[in-house]
Each structure stands twice: as structure tokens, then as C-alpha cells.
Amino acid sequence: MQMDIENKTFVITGSARGLGAAIAKLAASRGANIVLSDVLDKDGAETASEIVKDGGRAVFKHCDVTSQKECEALMDHAFEQFGSLDVLVNNAGIHEAMVSDRFVFDEMDVETFDRVLDVNLRGPFVCSRAATKYLKQSKRFPSIINAGSTASFVGYPFGLAYGVSKGGIALLTKNLAVALAPYGIRSNCYCPASTDTDMVKSVSATIGSRNFGATANPNAAQLGAHLVRRIGDVSDVAELVCFLASDRASFING
């Protein structure tokens, strides 16, 4: 059950820490080759070193997903390192509260909106295009796996740009599935609710302190939208991603 991603090569964007790092570590523990990428070079290199120390195979490559040149270099590097590219995980993402303190709709400037969409939506498009020439060569049920969100489908306060970008991811995923199906390349996305990461904690604290005071409990508001009354763990999502990347998910597309 754990070996059907063995020797597959994963490229995971935004994997220096948090959810991306958890996906990388779990996939490596099941025998996958891992190419981590991020703009956080120190953290990314440390995560790669941890994987190697634990007996896995991993390298780190700097990549800003808003740069087409860097995205193309990332895919080239993966193929050069491991001789294949079987799975692209478009995990890199940001929220407007990380970009500016003007994250409320009627205060938000165009630059903040553009920045969120550049990373969260344009980035996966550019990375997917760059990876496709290598995914076409894979014989291991190749796939693209995108980071969606419950915000892909419903609106939330103080997350307009993020929600628009994640709504776009849902349709990018479906359209990639149609476009790439003739080549045997699948496209899926994972859409978690609030998950226990530094990013979620930071964004929740920023929104909570501004709108509800310094004593606000952002977890309480998040849990109100959860049918499972807990914050998600990164392992919950990492397990799903590894399943979607596996041979067992070869009939799941779009």
C-alpha cells in the first residue's frame, strides 16, 4: 500500500515548511524522489537535509512561482537530478493578509490583489506548462495536484483575493484534466479547511487582531465552519496528496 509512489519524482512548490514540507516528507518516506522548491532557501535546504538524513532522496531548488524562467529551470532541474518527473504538486500560496494590512475589500489596492493571484493562480499555470513536457514522458500515471481550499467554493470574510485565486484553481484543475487527458496526465486538487500551519496561524491572528481585538480566538471562527470539530493536521492533507499521486488513484481525474 505504501510503495506505489516508490521511485516517482515529485516537484513540490512552497515546500520549505508547513503543508508542502509535510507532503515532501511523507512522499519521501514512501520511496519517492523529492524536489522541494520555495523562495525560503534556508528552510528549504534544511527540509531537504532532514529528508536525506532520514534515508530519503531529496534536493532543494529555489523557485519563485511568479517567474516563468525559474519555473522552467525547476522542472529541468528535477529531470536532470532524477531522470523523470511524475508528479507536480502546486502547493505554493499566499493570502492578502500576508501582503498588506489593507486586506479588506474596500481598502485593498490592485497590487495586493494581483500579487495573490500571481502566486496562487498564475504560478500553478506556469509551473504546469513547464512540467508538461516531462510529465508526457512518464509511464507512472503522471499527475498535477493543485492546492485548492474550501475557499474555492464559498466566500469568507477578509479573503476576497485568496478566495478568487482558489476558485480559479478549481477550474484550472478541471481544464487541465481535459487538456492533458489525451497524454495520460491527470489533474486533481485538494481543498482543505483550516489546517495547522504557520501560515494559517499568522493570517488568522492578523485578521483576528484587526477585526476582533487582540484577545480574539481565530480558531473558534475557523472551527465554526468545520463539520469535523478540529483544525486539520498537515498529515491529513499529506496523506490525501500521496494517494492522489499514487497508482491507486489512476482513475481519478478532474
Salt bridges, closest charged atoms under 4 A:
ASP4 OD2 - ARG248 NE 2.79
ASP41 OD1 - HIS62 ND1 2.66
ASP43 OD2 - ARG17 NH1 3.28
GLU46 OE2 - LYS42 NZ 2.70
GLU50 OE1 - LYS25 NZ 2.90
GLU70 OE1 - HIS62 NE2 3.53
ASP76 OD1 - LYS133 NZ 3.81
GLU96 OE1 - HIS95 ND1 3.85
GLU107 OE1 - ARG210 NH2 2.78
ASP109 OD2 - ARG102 NH1 3.93
ASP196 OD1 - LYS201 NZ 3.14
ASP236 OD2 - ARG230 NH1 2.96
GLU239 OE1 - ARG30 NH2 3.03
ASP247 OD1 - LYS8 NZ 3.02
